[in-house]
């Protein structure tokens, strides 16, 4: 009787471990199982909002750009990168729902390493831009950090990195 119980327990453990193993799902080449597994695993944790397959969070604390980036990193992300106008509008909606207005906030763009070479702090390609007319202008040679929701057009502006603003963080789902 003890052998039967041990055998049943071993079978149960094996079944449970292989059922949750994504590599096993690929081996079986079962597209439905893999899709279901992805749907169960990839969600945003509490306080984060899913936008275009990534998790975003509005941070109301007034921080310098570098401190905002460090704060995002401490939460497992970076300052937000933006890759389309639709995504930009969804991020704006996130900000409006959090603070009831279009606040100027830090996002992850910077040209501090080399003037006019804009990079995202999370390493993503800088393939979308929504600069306000005449921006980025690096006024007085001191504007190297990217803010969004600038002016009545709510577009992008380069600003002095030491200014304290709220920010938007992003992290991948996995």
C-alpha positions as CSV (number, residue, x, y, z in Angstrom):
1,X,0.0,0.0,0.0
2,X,2.9,2.4,0.8
3,X,4.5,1.7,-2.6
4,X,1.2,2.6,-4.3
5,X,0.9,5.8,-2.4
6,X,4.6,6.8,-3.2
7,X,4.1,5.9,-6.9
8,X,0.9,8.1,-7.0
9,X,2.7,11.0,-5.3
10,X,5.6,10.8,-7.8
11,X,3.3,10.7,-10.8
12,X,1.4,13.7,-9.4
13,X,4.6,15.7,-8.9
14,X,5.8,14.9,-12.4
15,X,2.5,15.9,-14.0
16,X,2.4,19.2,-12.1
17,X,6.0,20.2,-12.9
18,X,5.7,19.4,-16.6
19,X,2.4,21.1,-17.0
20,X,3.8,24.4,-15.8
21,X,7.1,24.1,-17.7
22,X,7.1,26.5,-20.8
23,X,9.9,24.4,-22.4
24,X,7.7,21.3,-22.2
25,X,4.9,23.2,-23.9
26,X,7.2,24.1,-26.8
27,X,8.4,20.5,-27.1
28,X,4.8,19.4,-27.4
29,X,4.4,22.1,-30.0
30,X,0.9,22.7,-28.6
31,X,0.2,26.3,-29.6
32,X,-3.0,26.6,-27.5
33,X,-1.2,25.4,-24.3
34,X,1.6,27.9,-24.9
35,X,-0.8,30.8,-25.5
36,X,-2.7,29.9,-22.4
37,X,0.6,29.8,-20.4
38,X,1.6,33.2,-21.7
39,X,-1.8,34.7,-20.7
40,X,-1.5,33.4,-17.2
41,X,2.1,34.6,-16.6
42,X,2.3,38.0,-18.2
43,X,0.5,40.6,-16.2
44,X,1.4,43.8,-14.4
45,X,1.9,43.8,-10.7
46,X,-0.3,46.0,-8.5
47,X,0.1,49.7,-9.1
48,X,1.3,49.2,-12.7
49,X,-0.8,49.6,-15.9
50,X,-0.4,47.4,-19.0
51,X,0.1,49.4,-22.2
52,X,1.1,47.7,-25.4
53,X,2.6,44.7,-23.7
54,X,4.6,46.6,-21.1
55,X,3.8,47.9,-17.5
56,X,3.8,51.6,-16.8
57,X,3.5,53.5,-13.5
58,X,3.0,57.2,-12.8
59,X,5.2,58.4,-9.9
60,X,4.0,61.5,-8.2
61,X,7.2,62.2,-6.2
62,X,9.0,65.3,-7.5
63,X,12.5,64.1,-8.4
64,X,15.4,65.1,-10.6
65,X,15.7,63.1,-13.8
66,X,18.6,60.9,-12.5
67,X,16.7,60.3,-9.2
68,X,13.5,59.4,-11.0
69,X,15.5,56.9,-13.1
70,X,17.0,55.4,-10.0
71,X,13.5,55.2,-8.4
72,X,12.2,53.3,-11.5
73,X,15.2,51.0,-11.4
74,X,14.5,50.2,-7.7
75,X,11.0,49.1,-8.8
76,X,12.5,46.8,-11.5
77,X,12.1,49.2,-14.5
78,X,13.4,52.4,-16.0
79,X,12.0,55.8,-16.9
80,X,9.4,55.2,-19.7
81,X,10.4,54.9,-23.4
82,X,7.7,55.8,-25.9
83,X,7.4,54.1,-29.3
84,X,4.2,55.4,-31.0
85,X,1.7,58.2,-30.8
86,X,-1.0,55.7,-29.6
87,X,1.3,54.6,-26.8
88,X,2.0,58.2,-25.9
89,X,-1.8,58.9,-25.7
90,X,-2.2,55.9,-23.4
91,X,0.6,57.2,-21.1
92,X,-1.1,60.6,-21.0
93,X,-4.3,58.9,-20.0
94,X,-2.5,57.1,-17.2
95,X,-1.1,60.5,-16.0
96,X,-4.5,62.2,-16.2
97,X,-6.2,59.4,-14.2
98,X,-3.5,59.6,-11.5
99,X,-3.4,63.4,-11.1
100,X,-6.4,64.8,-13.0
101,X,-4.3,66.8,-15.4
102,X,-1.6,66.7,-18.1
103,X,1.4,67.2,-15.7
104,X,4.8,67.7,-17.2
105,X,6.7,64.5,-16.3
106,X,10.1,62.9,-16.8
107,X,10.3,60.1,-19.2
108,X,13.5,58.1,-20.1
109,X,15.0,60.1,-23.0
110,X,18.4,61.9,-22.6
111,X,21.1,63.3,-24.7
112,X,23.5,63.9,-21.8
113,X,26.1,61.5,-23.3
114,X,26.3,63.3,-26.7
115,X,24.4,66.4,-27.7
116,X,21.5,65.7,-30.2
117,X,21.9,61.9,-29.8
118,X,18.8,60.9,-27.8
119,X,18.8,57.6,-26.1
120,X,16.2,55.8,-23.9
121,X,17.5,54.8,-20.4
122,X,16.0,51.3,-20.8
123,X,18.2,50.7,-23.9
124,X,15.2,50.6,-26.4
125,X,15.7,52.2,-29.8
126,X,14.7,55.9,-30.0
127,X,12.5,55.3,-33.0
128,X,9.6,57.6,-32.2
129,X,9.7,61.3,-31.4
130,X,7.0,63.9,-30.5
131,X,9.0,67.1,-30.1
132,X,7.3,70.4,-29.7
133,X,8.1,72.9,-32.5
134,X,11.6,74.2,-32.1
135,X,12.6,71.4,-29.6
136,X,14.9,70.0,-28.6
137,X,16.7,73.3,-28.4
138,X,19.2,72.7,-25.5
139,X,18.6,76.2,-24.2
140,X,21.7,77.7,-22.6
141,X,23.5,74.4,-23.3
142,X,21.9,72.8,-20.2
143,X,18.8,70.8,-21.4
144,X,19.6,67.1,-21.7
145,X,16.5,65.3,-20.2
146,X,13.2,64.6,-21.8
147,X,9.9,65.7,-20.4
148,X,6.4,65.1,-21.9
149,X,3.2,67.1,-21.8
150,X,5.0,70.4,-22.5
151,X,3.0,73.4,-23.7
152,X,-0.6,73.5,-24.8
153,X,0.3,70.9,-27.5
154,X,1.4,68.4,-24.7
155,X,4.4,67.4,-26.7
156,X,8.1,66.7,-25.8
157,X,10.6,69.2,-24.6
158,X,14.2,68.9,-23.4
159,X,14.7,70.4,-20.0
160,X,17.3,70.8,-17.3
161,X,17.8,67.5,-15.6
162,X,18.1,68.9,-12.1
163,X,14.5,70.2,-12.1
164,X,12.1,68.1,-9.9
165,X,9.1,66.6,-11.6
166,X,6.9,63.6,-11.4
167,X,7.8,60.7,-13.7
168,X,6.5,57.6,-15.6
169,X,8.3,54.3,-15.2
170,X,8.1,51.3,-17.5
171,X,9.1,47.6,-17.0
172,X,8.7,44.5,-19.1
173,X,6.0,42.0,-18.2
174,X,8.4,39.2,-17.5
